[in-house]
Structures are given as C-alpha cells and as structure tokens.
Amino acid sequence: GIKKKTLVSPNQILGSKVFSNGGVLGIILYQRHLRWMDKQKVLILSKLSRYDFEKRKHPELTERELEKRLSKRGSDYNLLLYHHYLHKGVENTVNSVFTAAGVETKVVSRFDYTDANIAWADAVVTTGGDGTYLLAATRIVDNKKPVIGFNSDPLRSKGHLCLPQRYSVDVKEAVDNLLNGKFRWTFRKRIRVTLFGENIYDPPVELHSQQLRHPENRYLDMDPQLRTLQPEELNPGDSKPTRVLPVLALNEVFIGECVSARVSYLEIGFDNKKKVKQKCSGLIASTGTGSTSWTYSINQLTEQNMEEILTIIKEETGYDIKDTDSRFVKKVTNKFNEMLIINSEESRMVYTIRDLLPTSPLDRSPLKPRGLAQSIHVKSRCFDAALVIDGGVSFRFNDGTHALLEVKESDALRTVTLIESPKQLSFKH
C-alpha cells in the first residue's frame, strides 16, 4: 500500500508534478496561495541594534564621544558598528528584493510599528532575531496577517522563529519561494490569558527598562504602544471583574513571585480538574514554539545527569548498561531532551511547576511537575507576584487573583514554512 504524507489539505491543491528519486515517489503541491504576494503590501520591521539603542540613549553625543563612553564601559564600539551594518545589509537586501519583485514595502523601526502601519500591510516581515519577531507577533492579534522573519545575524543568533539561516544570505531564493507559493502555512499556537479579580486593570510593568544587554530580546523596553492597548471585557454583567489581556504569548507565560528567592504559593488546576495548592518557584506554561526555549532549558537533562542515572539503574538492576560509554550516554540524553519539544501547531500547552515543594511531610501531590494541558487555571496566594508574557511584559498577580490560560485556533500566529525539498511531500511504499 501507499502511505501519503501531506502538508496541505486536498482543497488547497491546484496541480502537481510527480518525480522519482531512489524509489521514492514525491509530489510538489501548488496551493491556492500561489503568487499570494502579488500586489500585496509588506511591512518590514527593523531590529533595534545595540548601536541604535546607544544612539537613542545618548543623542547629545558625537560619534567620537559615544565611542569613548562605550570604551570606558568595556564595550567595543567598532564591533557594535560592524554588527549594526551587518543587520542593515540584510534589511536593505530584503527590502530591495521585495521591491524588485513588484511588492510594495515600508520599513519601520519598533517606534513606528503602530496599528496604522500594521493595518496598511498584508504581511509583516522582520529583519533581526527572535526578539524582533516576538515584537512583530505581539501586535498581530488574529491568524489572518502572516509574520515572516529573516535572521539578520545568523552567526550570533539561532533565530528559531525566523526562516532557516541560509536564507539570510540567499534572500532572493526565499522571496522567490514566497512569491511562487512554495511554502505551507504554519499556524503557531499562542496562549490567551484571562484574569479575574481585583486590580486586574493595573497597567503592566515593562521589564528590563534600565539596561540593555541583548536589545532584540527587550522588545518592550521602549515601546509605549502597549500602554495604550485596550483590554477586551468578557461578561460585562458579571459581578467579578474579567479581563482578557491584550497580549498573546507566543513563547510562554510565567506566574510566580517577583523575588525569585521567595516561595510562590499557587492553586493550580489542569483541564478543568480541581485546583491543588502548591508551593513552588513558579509555573511556566509554554506553547509548542516556546517548548524549545525557557521550558526546554529548565527540563533538559545534561549528559552528566544521565550518566549518573544510568549508573544507578545498573547498580540496582544488575543490567549491563553502558553507563560510561559517552556516545551511548549522549544518545540517550538527546532522546530524552527531544521528547520535551512539541510541534508549534500543537493545541496543548507544556507546563512546568518549578521546584515543586511538598506542602506537608504527608503530602502526596497529584500534580506532576511537568506535562501537557489544554487549559490551566491558577489562583494566586502570593504576596508580590507577577504574570509575565514572553519575558517582556508583566501584570500584577497577587493574592485572590485568578488566571485562565488557554489556546484558541483564532489566536494562532500565521507564518510560513518554505518547501525546500520535494522530500517534504512524499509518497512511500
């Protein structure tokens, strides 16, 4: 029998080209989004480079004075300038390639990334890293307008959210693929947060506003736009104040005490099950996209951990386990860590309860410290806690406040996966 691996639904197929490659039959599908960018408008969001930031921070300084100040702080002015121009080179190339293809473009910085400019565009293209991509995604509130990222400095930034790194050099190939429909839509799920209780309309706190070490990751530091976003109210006749937060989480939501040394006291329930009181170092709920980020870093095992576990298993069972074989230990470690990652289009969240503490010596908590859930209910019993979205914007979450975390299809972020090889769509015997 023939098994079919399909990236698109049948009603998206307009035509096909069959080929043979080493006994594997493949098919290239031409979809209804063929030539989708024809006569479209593309908004290009530019990264705020470290050099840009320093210039904005010290507008009164000449270039020579800025160089002296940076040198005094131990920063390399010439290196900052080099990476700034490297980024600008990719940005200019992306703009010129789209323009040459007949696509109308507009380049904006984060300070001009306004609702009006977003409404003007049919698609948003970012030139930067994951932080610039997160900024772009933050202001796209539905699944209609696509966001596409070009990594402007692939040697220093992995750019998980951007197109593959080789397209930072071969921009034209990427744009040609987009213009010719050689891609599939990818809908990255995001987390919607609804708050219940008092003080839920307090203004958010913008994090990292005093220092900038990695500017692309501090996308809210200098963004006054979020202060003006209007919340959506649910059940206006309800006596309990309810607010859907105006920001969707593409990576993760963190809930816990602001001071990391203080224990977080939360009531947590998954998938409409009864909430359980827990003491911990906070709760993280991530999307499939975020499962490669902070959540992964917290839960991954090192080869040292794995070797010690295998040694214990060997001692306790008497089995002949290759616990000192570095290749075997690495293989098992990688296999475990790969299990922590889920698909970006997965409708469930990956949750992690950090440093879960027993509430009493007799406590037998029914909650696992890590798992999957479609919805998460959290009630705060904290003193000075916060609910933080994508590490950038923080909302107060103190004693008595409730939060509902859920994933909805309509909140997904539309982006693309380029079809680089016919092997991605194949028929196998």
C-alpha positions, 0 to 999 in steps of 0.5 A: 500500500501507499502511505501519503504524507501531506502538508496541505489539505486536498482543497488547497491543491491546484496541480502537481508534478510527480518525480522519482528519486531512489524509489521514492515517489514525491509530489510538489503541491501548488496551493491556492496561495500561489503568487499570494504576494502579488500586489500585496503590501509588506511591512518590514520591521527593523531590529533595534541594534545595540548601536541604535539603542546607544544612539537613542540613549545618548543623542547629545553625543558625537560619534567620537564621544559615544565611542569613548563612553562605550570604551570606558564601559568595556564595550567595543564600539567598532564591533557594535558598528560592524554588527549594526551594518551587518543587520542593515545589509540584510534589511536593505537586501530584503527590502530591495528584493521585495521591491524588485519583485513588484511588492510594495514595502515600508520599513519601520523601526519598533517606534513606528510599528503602530496599528496604522502601519500594521493595518496598511500591510498584508504581511509583516516581515522582520529583519533581526532575531527572535526578539524582533519577531516576538515584537512583530507577533505581539501586535498581530492579534488574529491568524489572518496577517502572516509574520515572516522573519529573516535572521539578520545575524545568523552567526550570533543568533539561532533565530528559531522563529525566523526562516532557516539561516541560509536564507539570510544570505540567499534572500532572493531564493526565499522571496522567490519561494514566497512569491511562487507559493512554495511554502505551507502555512504554519499556524503557531499556537499562542496562549490567551490569558484571562484574569479575574479579580481585583486590580486586574486593570493595573497597567503592566510593568515593562521589564528590563527598562534600565539596561540593555544587554541583548536589545532584540530580546527587550522588545518592550523596553521602549515601546509605549504602544502597549500602554495604550492597548485596550483590554477586551471585557468578557461578561460585562454583567458579571459581578467579578471583574474579567479581563482578557489581556491584550497580549498573546504569548507566543513563547510562554507565560510565567506566574510566580513571585517577583523575588525569585528567592521567595516561595510562590504559593499557587492553586493550580488546576489542569483541564478543568480538574480541581485546583491543588495548592502548591508551593513552588518557584513558579509555573511556566506554561509554554506553547509548542514554539516556546517548548524549545526555549525557557521550558526546554532549558529548565527540563533538559537533562545534561549528559552528566545527569544521565550518566549518573542515572544510568549508573544507578539503574545498573547498580540496582538492576544488575543490567549491563548498561553502558553507563560510561560509554559517552556516545551511548550516554549522549544518545540517550540524553538527546532522546530524552531532551527531544521528547520535551519539544512539541510541534508549534501547531500543537493545541496543548500547552507544556507546563512546568511547576518549578521546584515543586515543594511538598506542602506537608511531610504527608503530602502526596501531590497529584500534580506532576511537575511537568506535562501537557494541558489544554487549559490551566487555571491558577489562583494566586496566594502570593504576596508580590507576584507577577504574570509575565508574557514572553519575558517582556511584559508583566501584570500584577498577580497577587493574592485572590487573583485568578488566571485562565490560560488557554489556546484558541485556533483564532489566536494562532500566529500565521507564518510560513514554512518554505518547501525546500525539498520535494522530500517534504511531500512524499509518497512511500511504499 
